[in-house]
Amino acid sequence: MQRTLVLLKPDAVRRGLTGEIISRIERKAGWSITALELRTLDQGTLEQHYGEHKGKPFYEPLVAFMASGPVVSMIVEGERVIEGIRRLAGPTDPIEAQPGSIRGDFGVITRENLIHASDSEESAEREIKIFFPGRG
C-alpha cells in the first residue's frame, strides 16, 4: 500500500475540472482519497514544496502560478498509486500526453499542467508533511 500527494493546480480549479479529475481517481479500483482540502497556497508552503528548483528560470513563474488561485490537495492511497497517478496525469507537455490521461484530455500549455503527483515514495512522504502536517 502506497500513498501520494496530488495537487489539482489553479488552472484545474479555475476551469472547473476538479470534479472530473477527482472522479477519475475515485473510479480506479483500490485507490482511496484519504484527505482532501481546497486552499490557496502561501509563499512559505510554495517555497518548501518547490525549494529544490529555486534559482532555475521556471521557479518564479511556477510559484506565481501556484499562488494565483486555490488548489485542491489530496492524499491518495492504494496499490502502486504513485506510478498509477503519474500515468493517469500523463507527461507534463500536453502535446505528448496520450488521450485518456488528464493532461492529454485537458492540458493546454506545459507551465499550467493541471495536476501534480509525487514522483517517489520519498517525495510523497516529504510532500504530505508539507500539505498535511498532521498526517505525515
WOSULGI-V650139 format. One record per backbone hydrogen bond with DSSP energy under -1.0 kcal/mol. NH is the residue of the N-H (numbers start at 1). CO is the residue of the C=O. E is the energy in kcal/mol with one decimal. If there is no record, write none. Layout:
# WOSULGI-V650139
((NH CO E) (NH CO E))
This chain:
# WOSULGI-V650139
((2 78 -2.1) (4 76 -2.2) (6 74 -2.4) (7 116 -2.3) (8 72 -2.9) (9 114 -2.2) (13 9 -1.9) (14 10 -3.0) (15 11 -2.0) (16 13 -1.4) (17 12 -2.8) (21 17 -2.6) (22 18 -2.9) (23 19 -2.4) (24 20 -1.9) (25 21 -1.8) (26 22 -2.9) (27 23 -2.1) (28 25 -1.1) (31 28 -1.9) (32 77 -2.7) (34 75 -2.4) (35 75 -1.0) (37 73 -2.3) (39 71 -2.6) (46 42 -2.2) (47 43 -2.6) (48 44 -2.1) (49 45 -2.6) (50 46 -2.8) (53 50 -2.3) (54 51 -1.5) (56 53 -2.4) (59 56 -1.7) (62 58 -2.1) (63 59 -2.7) (64 60 -2.6) (65 61 -2.4) (66 62 -2.7) (67 63 -1.4) (68 65 -1.5) (71 39 -3.1) (72 8 -1.8) (73 37 -3.0) (74 6 -2.5) (75 35 -1.9) (76 4 -2.3) (77 32 -3.0) (78 2 -2.4) (81 78 -1.3) (84 80 -2.3) (85 81 -2.8) (86 82 -1.8) (87 83 -2.0) (88 84 -2.5) (89 85 -2.6) (90 86 -2.0) (96 93 -1.1) (97 93 -1.1) (101 98 -2.1) (102 88 -2.8) (103 89 -2.5) (105 101 -2.3) (106 102 -2.5) (107 103 -1.7) (115 113 -2.4) (116 7 -2.5) (118 5 -1.8) (124 120 -2.7) (125 121 -2.3) (126 122 -2.2) (127 123 -3.1) (128 124 -2.8) (129 125 -1.8) (130 126 -1.1) (131 127 -2.3) (132 128 -3.2) (135 132 -2.6))
